Amino acid sequence: MVEFLMGAAKQEASDILSFQLLEALLFRVQLHIFTGRCQSALAILQNALKSANDGIVAEYLKTSDRCLAWLAYVHLIEFNSLPSKFYDPSNANPSRIVNTEPFIMPWQTVQDVKTNPDMLLAVFEGKYKSL
Protein backbone atom coordinates (compact mmCIF):
# COMPACT_ATOMS: atom_id res chain seq x y z
CA MET A 1 0.00 0.00 0.00
CA VAL A 2 2.83 2.38 0.90
CA GLU A 3 4.58 1.74 -2.41
CA PHE A 4 1.34 2.25 -4.33
CA LEU A 5 0.72 5.58 -2.60
CA MET A 6 4.31 6.67 -3.24
CA GLY A 7 3.83 5.90 -6.94
CA ALA A 8 0.61 7.89 -7.02
CA ALA A 9 2.27 10.79 -5.18
CA LYS A 10 5.09 10.78 -7.76
CA GLN A 11 2.56 11.52 -10.47
CA GLU A 12 0.39 13.96 -8.55
CA ALA A 13 1.24 15.32 -5.12
CA SER A 14 -1.75 16.23 -2.99
CA ASP A 15 -2.66 16.77 0.64
CA ILE A 16 -4.92 13.72 0.58
CA LEU A 17 -2.24 11.40 -0.83
CA SER A 18 0.27 12.73 1.68
CA PHE A 19 -2.10 12.05 4.58
CA GLN A 20 -2.98 8.59 3.24
CA LEU A 21 0.70 7.77 2.94
CA LEU A 22 1.35 8.94 6.51
CA GLU A 23 -1.62 6.93 7.75
CA ALA A 24 -0.51 3.77 5.92
CA LEU A 25 3.03 4.14 7.25
CA LEU A 26 1.89 4.66 10.83
CA PHE A 27 -0.63 1.81 10.54
CA ARG A 28 2.21 -0.51 9.55
CA VAL A 29 4.24 0.73 12.51
CA GLN A 30 1.20 0.28 14.77
CA LEU A 31 0.82 -3.34 13.69
CA HIS A 32 4.42 -4.08 14.62
CA ILE A 33 4.00 -2.40 18.01
CA PHE A 34 0.70 -4.22 18.60
CA THR A 35 2.40 -7.57 17.97
CA GLY A 36 5.30 -6.76 20.31
CA ARG A 37 7.92 -5.99 17.66
CA CYS A 38 8.90 -2.47 18.75
CA GLN A 39 12.40 -2.66 17.28
CA SER A 40 11.08 -3.52 13.82
CA ALA A 41 8.46 -0.76 14.17
CA LEU A 42 11.25 1.67 14.94
CA ALA A 43 13.25 0.44 11.95
CA ILE A 44 10.29 0.88 9.60
CA LEU A 45 9.72 4.45 10.71
CA GLN A 46 13.43 5.27 10.70
CA ASN A 47 13.86 3.93 7.15
CA ALA A 48 10.81 5.84 5.97
CA LEU A 49 12.18 9.10 7.33
CA LYS A 50 15.89 9.09 6.83
CA SER A 51 17.06 6.22 4.69
CA ALA A 52 19.83 6.81 2.18
CA ASN A 53 17.71 5.22 -0.56
CA ASP A 54 16.15 7.31 -3.30
CA GLY A 55 12.59 6.25 -2.55
CA ILE A 56 12.08 7.21 1.07
CA VAL A 57 8.52 7.83 2.16
CA ALA A 58 9.28 11.24 3.70
CA GLU A 59 9.99 12.68 0.24
CA TYR A 60 6.33 12.22 -0.68
CA LEU A 61 4.86 13.72 2.52
CA LYS A 62 3.77 17.31 2.81
CA THR A 63 5.69 19.30 5.42
CA SER A 64 2.95 19.03 8.07
CA ASP A 65 2.67 15.26 7.62
CA ARG A 66 6.45 14.89 7.66
CA CYS A 67 6.56 16.79 10.97
CA LEU A 68 3.94 14.45 12.44
CA ALA A 69 5.93 11.44 11.25
CA TRP A 70 9.09 12.79 12.89
CA LEU A 71 7.26 13.51 16.14
CA ALA A 72 5.83 9.99 16.02
CA TYR A 73 9.38 8.68 15.54
CA VAL A 74 10.66 10.61 18.58
CA HIS A 75 7.65 9.40 20.60
CA LEU A 76 8.32 5.81 19.53
CA ILE A 77 12.00 6.08 20.54
CA GLU A 78 11.13 7.52 23.92
CA PHE A 79 7.90 5.73 24.89
CA ASN A 80 7.79 2.58 22.66
CA SER A 81 4.41 3.66 21.32
CA LEU A 82 2.88 6.07 18.85
CA PRO A 83 1.20 9.19 20.25
CA SER A 84 -2.25 8.28 21.56
CA LYS A 85 -3.50 11.72 20.47
CA PHE A 86 -3.54 10.47 16.85
CA TYR A 87 -6.12 7.76 17.51
CA ASP A 88 -9.64 7.23 18.80
CA PRO A 89 -9.32 6.57 22.56
CA SER A 90 -12.23 4.11 22.47
CA ASN A 91 -10.33 1.77 20.11
CA ALA A 92 -7.26 -0.03 21.50
CA ASN A 93 -6.52 -1.85 18.23
CA PRO A 94 -4.44 -0.46 15.35
CA SER A 95 -6.69 2.04 13.61
CA ARG A 96 -6.94 5.11 11.41
CA ILE A 97 -5.63 8.52 12.41
CA VAL A 98 -8.46 10.71 13.71
CA ASN A 99 -6.48 13.70 15.01
CA THR A 100 -3.54 15.51 13.44
CA GLU A 101 -3.37 18.32 15.96
CA PRO A 102 0.06 19.09 17.44
CA PHE A 103 0.77 17.40 20.75
CA ILE A 104 3.18 17.84 23.61
CA MET A 105 5.61 15.10 24.56
CA PRO A 106 4.54 13.81 27.97
CA TRP A 107 7.78 14.66 29.74
CA GLN A 108 7.18 16.28 33.11
CA THR A 109 10.68 16.30 34.59
CA VAL A 110 14.24 15.68 33.42
CA GLN A 111 14.05 12.22 34.98
CA ASP A 112 11.20 11.32 32.59
CA VAL A 113 13.58 11.45 29.61
CA LYS A 114 14.86 7.89 29.07
CA THR A 115 16.83 8.42 25.87
CA ASN A 116 20.24 10.05 25.78
CA PRO A 117 19.57 13.80 25.34
CA ASP A 118 22.30 14.04 22.68
CA MET A 119 20.55 11.35 20.66
CA LEU A 120 17.18 13.10 20.98
CA LEU A 121 18.75 16.36 19.90
CA ALA A 122 20.31 14.63 16.88
CA VAL A 123 16.90 13.17 15.95
CA PHE A 124 15.27 16.59 16.16
CA GLU A 125 18.09 18.11 14.13
CA GLY A 126 17.67 15.37 11.53
CA LYS A 127 14.02 16.28 11.30
CA TYR A 128 14.73 19.92 10.58
CA LYS A 129 17.36 19.09 7.97
CA SER A 130 14.84 16.93 6.10
CA LEU A 131 12.12 19.57 6.00
Residue pairs with C-beta under 8 A, 6 or more apart in sequence:
1 24
2 21
2 24
2 25
2 28
2 48
2 57
5 17
5 20
5 21
5 24
5 60
6 21
6 55
6 57
6 60
8 17
9 17
9 18
9 21
9 60
10 60
13 60
13 62
15 62
17 60
18 60
18 61
18 62
18 65
19 62
19 65
19 97
19 100
21 57
21 60
21 61
21 65
22 61
22 65
22 68
22 69
22 97
23 96
23 97
25 44
25 45
25 48
25 57
25 69
26 69
26 72
26 82
26 86
26 97
27 94
27 95
27 96
28 44
29 41
29 44
29 45
29 72
29 76
29 82
30 41
30 82
30 94
30 95
31 94
32 38
32 40
32 41
32 44
33 41
33 76
33 80
33 81
33 82
34 93
34 94
38 76
38 80
41 76
42 73
42 76
42 77
45 69
45 72
45 73
45 76
46 73
47 53
47 56
48 56
48 57
48 58
48 69
49 56
49 57
49 58
49 66
49 69
49 70
49 73
49 126
49 127
49 130
50 56
50 58
50 126
50 130
57 69
58 66
58 69
58 130
61 69
63 131
64 100
65 100
66 130
66 131
67 127
67 131
68 86
68 100
70 123
70 124
70 126
70 127
70 130
71 83
71 103
72 82
72 83
72 86
73 123
73 127
74 105
74 120
74 123
74 124
74 127
75 81
75 82
75 83
75 105
76 82
77 115
77 119
77 120
77 123
78 105
78 113
78 114
78 115
78 120
79 106
83 103
85 99
85 101
85 103
86 97
86 98
86 99
86 100
87 95
87 96
87 97
87 98
87 99
88 95
88 98
106 112
107 113
113 120
